[in-house]
Amino acid sequence: MIVVTLNDLPGYRITKVHGVARGLTVRSRSALGNIGGAIQSLFGGNLSVYTNLAEAARQEAYDILIRHAEEMGANAIIAMRYDANEIMDGITEVLAYGTAVTVQVQTGQAA
């Protein structure tokens, strides 16, 4: 699966647009994570507990996005984006979305 944030895919021709594909996950911070984050915040710098949680949520949303696009019959996703919103205190949704397409290498082009 090719995934790009561009609105097109250089060297490829879009042969079919399948529509919007999405991957959504909702995550909460654990009590232990909150304690670890609070302790880290006393010292400043990167709060790795929250960084790891955010990265895991984005990866999960991305993986779901890929599965959704594959189920639609796509072999690429263009204009991929992330969005995140706090639903309530400590609970966040992360959405990965883009346009699922089928692409072919353009004749005479190296991919």
Secondary structure, 3 states (H helix, E strand, C coil): CEECCCCCCCCEEEEEEEEEEEEEEEEECCHHHHHHHHHHHHHCCCCHHHHHHHHHHHHHHHHHHHHHHHHCCCCEEEEEEEEEEEEECCEEEEEEEEEEEEEEECCCCCC
